């Protein structure tokens, strides 16, 4: 009798687990497997000018390596993507971490105002925010320089020497608010008794951050870093918001290049370049996956541990 009861209970538990995971698995199958399976198959095909399809094997991948040696745009886009990541990610995350800790510790009546002001760029629609930013950098800035120093200058986005730097600054500004709110939320979940015990032991403001706060929120920091690395090749750096499909090749990132090529193929109603673009996406995925997993292992292995 007891065995039957346990069997019924185990069956009900199994049904519950199946129902619990069924929806996310179904979503994964529909929105990832079904969506991407055609792209994977396209990477091994080719189209002629009449859109007739044939099997190409690994020809599309071979052509990508040939193009990378001779096609300067790939190198420019890779360099800009690297600059956006290596400059933007550390600065944005560091500033968000410092501001978050200051607001978390001070907990003043102005804290909520700071949160709203800093998060505002993430709430305003991207096109509206980019339009306002362009008005400041390419209209207000030259007029201000003329008024204060009687000096005629180009707008920051119009000047080729400052364009990529201005774009990086814009991305830091936009991502700052989201990172800050996530970090503040992680800090707020720290057990208050741990902080009180540290104060009794006489830890300073910075010692508390280094030895208590940072290890406790390292999981959130690790997630932000992994997501940033995972999006390295698909990050268009908001160039679409500034230029649409008319950006100069000198400011291309890999993500923007993929976006523009996709739009051009769609507008031209041509399938000729689609297999090569699909192969490019698979190649970038193959490069990104091991980097993400290695980074995850390093952060988990050598990151700060919580007791």
C-alpha positions in Angstrom: 0.0 0.0 0.0 2.8 2.4 0.9 4.6 1.6 -2.3 1.5 2.5 -4.3 1.2 5.8 -2.5 4.8 6.6 -3.1 4.4 5.6 -6.8 1.4 7.9 -7.2 3.3 10.8 -5.5 6.3 10.3 -7.8 4.1 10.2 -10.8 2.4 13.4 -9.8 5.8 15.1 -9.1 7.0 13.9 -12.6 3.9 15.4 -14.3 4.3 18.6 -12.4 8.0 18.9 -13.5 7.1 18.1 -17.1 4.4 20.8 -17.1 6.7 23.3 -15.4 9.5 22.9 -18.1 7.2 22.3 -21.1 6.5 26.0 -21.8 10.1 27.2 -21.7 11.3 24.2 -23.7 8.5 24.9 -26.3 9.5 28.6 -26.5 13.2 27.6 -26.9 12.3 25.2 -29.7 10.0 27.7 -31.6 12.0 30.9 -31.1 15.5 29.6 -31.2 15.7 26.2 -33.0 13.0 26.8 -35.6 14.1 30.4 -36.2 17.8 29.5 -36.6 17.7 26.2 -38.3 17.1 27.8 -41.6 20.0 30.2 -41.1 22.3 27.2 -40.3 21.1 25.4 -43.5 21.6 28.6 -45.6 25.2 28.8 -44.6 25.9 25.6 -46.7 23.9 26.8 -49.8 24.4 29.3 -52.6 22.1 31.2 -54.9 22.7 32.4 -58.5 21.4 35.6 -59.9 18.0 33.9 -60.7 17.7 32.8 -57.0 18.2 29.2 -57.8 19.7 27.3 -54.9 22.4 24.7 -54.8 24.6 23.0 -52.2 27.9 24.9 -51.5 29.5 22.9 -48.8 32.0 25.1 -46.9 32.6 27.5 -49.8 30.8 30.3 -48.0 33.1 29.9 -45.0 36.2 29.8 -47.2 35.2 32.9 -48.9 34.8 34.7 -45.6 38.4 34.0 -44.7 39.5 35.2 -48.1 37.5 38.4 -47.8 38.9 39.1 -44.3 42.4 39.2 -45.7 41.5 41.6 -48.5 38.2 43.4 -47.4 39.3 46.3 -45.2 35.8 46.9 -43.9 35.9 43.7 -41.9 39.0 44.9 -40.1 37.6 48.4 -39.5 34.4 46.9 -38.1 36.3 44.5 -35.9 38.5 47.3 -34.6 35.5 49.5 -33.7 33.7 46.6 -32.0 36.8 46.0 -29.9 37.0 49.7 -29.0 33.4 49.9 -28.0 33.7 46.8 -25.8 37.2 47.4 -24.3 36.5 51.1 -23.5 32.7 51.1 -23.0 32.2 48.0 -20.9 34.9 48.6 -18.1 34.1 52.3 -17.8 30.3 51.8 -17.7 30.5 48.9 -15.2 33.0 50.7 -13.0 31.0 54.0 -12.9 27.8 52.1 -12.3 29.4 50.1 -9.5 30.8 53.2 -7.7 27.6 55.3 -8.1 25.5 52.3 -7.0 27.5 51.8 -3.9 27.5 55.5 -3.0 23.7 55.7 -3.4 23.2 52.4 -1.5 25.3 53.5 1.5 24.2 57.1 1.7 20.5 56.3 1.2 19.7 60.0 1.3 16.4 61.6 0.2 18.0 62.4 -3.1 18.8 58.7 -3.8 15.5 58.1 -5.7 16.0 61.3 -7.7 19.5 60.1 -8.7 18.1 56.7 -9.8 15.5 58.4 -12.0 17.9 60.8 -13.6 20.5 58.2 -14.3 18.0 55.6 -15.6 16.2 58.2 -17.8 18.3 57.4 -20.9 17.1 53.8 -20.7 13.4 54.8 -20.6 13.4 57.3 -23.4 12.9 55.7 -26.9 16.2 55.2 -28.6 15.4 57.3 -31.6 14.2 60.3 -29.5 17.3 60.0 -27.3 19.7 59.8 -30.2 18.0 62.8 -31.8 18.5 64.9 -28.7 22.1 63.7 -28.4 22.7 64.7 -32.1 21.3 68.2 -31.4 23.7 68.6 -28.5 26.8 67.3 -30.2 26.3 68.6 -33.7 24.3 71.8 -33.2 24.7 73.1 -29.6 28.4 72.2 -29.2 29.6 74.1 -32.3 27.5 77.1 -31.4 28.9 77.0 -27.8 32.5 76.9 -29.0 31.8 79.8 -31.4 30.2 81.8 -28.6 32.8 81.1 -25.9 36.0 80.9 -27.9 35.0 82.4 -31.3 36.2 79.2 -32.8 34.4 77.3 -35.7 34.4 73.6 -35.1 32.6 70.6 -36.6 30.0 68.7 -34.6 31.4 65.8 -32.5 29.6 63.2 -34.7 30.4 65.1 -37.9 34.1 65.3 -37.2 35.7 62.0 -38.3 38.4 62.4 -35.5 35.8 62.4 -32.7 32.9 60.3 -34.2 33.8 56.9 -32.8 34.7 58.4 -29.4 31.4 60.2 -29.3 29.5 57.0 -30.1 31.4 55.1 -27.4 30.5 57.9 -24.9 26.8 57.6 -25.9 26.8 53.9 -25.3 28.4 54.3 -21.9 25.8 56.9 -21.0 22.9 54.7 -22.2 24.1 51.5 -20.4 25.0 53.2 -17.2 21.5 53.5 -15.8 20.6 49.8 -16.4 23.8 48.6 -14.8 23.3 50.9 -11.9 19.8 49.7 -11.0 20.8 46.0 -11.3 23.8 46.6 -9.0 21.7 48.6 -6.5 19.2 45.8 -6.4 21.9 43.3 -5.7 23.4 45.4 -2.9 19.9 45.8 -1.3 19.7 42.0 -1.0 22.7 41.8 1.2 21.9 40.6 4.7 21.8 43.8 7.0 23.1 41.7 9.9 26.3 41.1 8.0 26.8 44.9 7.5 26.1 45.6 11.2 28.6 43.0 12.3 31.2 44.5 10.0 30.6 48.0 11.5 31.0 46.6 15.0 34.4 45.2 13.9 35.3 48.7 12.7 35.5 48.3 9.0 35.8 51.4 6.9 33.6 52.6 4.0 36.0 51.1 1.4 36.8 48.0 3.4 33.1 47.2 3.5 32.9 47.6 -0.2 36.0 45.4 -1.0 35.4 42.6 1.5 31.6 42.4 1.9 29.7 44.3 -0.8 31.8 43.3 -3.8 31.9 39.6 -3.1 28.1 39.5 -2.4 27.2 41.2 -5.7 29.9 39.5 -7.8 27.2 37.2 -9.3 25.5 40.2 -10.8 28.8 41.6 -12.1 29.7 38.3 -13.6 26.4 38.1 -15.4 26.8 41.6 -16.8 30.3 40.8 -18.0 29.3 37.5 -19.7 26.3 39.2 -21.4 28.6 42.0 -22.7 31.1 39.5 -24.1 28.3 37.4 -25.6 27.0 40.5 -27.4 30.4 41.6 -28.7 29.7 40.8 -32.4 26.0 41.8 -32.4 26.4 45.2 -30.7 25.6 47.9 -33.3 26.7 50.6 -30.8 23.5 52.5 -31.5 24.9 53.6 -34.9 21.5 52.7 -36.4 19.8 55.3 -34.2 22.2 58.0 -35.5 22.7 57.1 -39.2 20.1 54.5 -40.1 21.8 52.6 -43.0 23.9 55.6 -44.2 26.8 55.5 -41.7 30.3 56.0 -43.0 32.3 52.8 -43.2 34.9 54.2 -40.7 32.4 53.8 -37.8 31.1 50.4 -38.7 31.0 47.7 -36.0 30.4 44.0 -36.8 26.8 44.3 -35.5 26.1 47.3 -37.7 27.7 45.6 -40.7 25.4 42.6 -40.3 22.4 44.9 -39.8 23.1 46.9 -42.9 23.8 43.9 -45.1 20.6 42.3 -44.0 18.6 45.4 -44.8 20.2 45.8 -48.2 19.5 42.2 -49.2 15.9 42.7 -48.1 15.5 45.9 -50.1 17.1 44.4 -53.2 15.0 41.2 -52.9 18.1 39.2 -53.6 19.1 35.9 -52.1 22.7 35.9 -53.5 24.4 37.3 -50.4 22.2 35.5 -47.8 24.2 32.3 -47.5 27.4 34.2 -46.9 25.8 36.3 -44.3 24.4 33.2 -42.6 27.8 31.6 -42.6 29.2 34.8 -41.1 26.7 34.5 -38.2 27.6 30.9 -37.6 31.3 31.7 -37.6 30.8 34.5 -35.1 28.8 32.1 -32.9 31.6 29.5 -33.0 34.1 32.2 -32.0 32.0 33.6 -29.2 30.8 30.4 -27.5 34.2 29.2 -26.2 35.2 32.7 -25.1 32.0 33.0 -23.1 32.5 29.6 -21.4 36.2 30.3 -20.7 35.3 33.7 -19.2 32.6 32.1 -17.1 35.0 29.5 -15.8 37.7 32.1 -15.0 35.2 34.3 -13.1 33.8 31.4 -11.1 37.2 29.9 -10.4 39.1 33.1 -9.5 36.3 35.5 -8.5 35.7 36.4 -4.9 33.9 33.8 -2.8 31.2 34.4 -0.3 31.2 32.6 3.0 
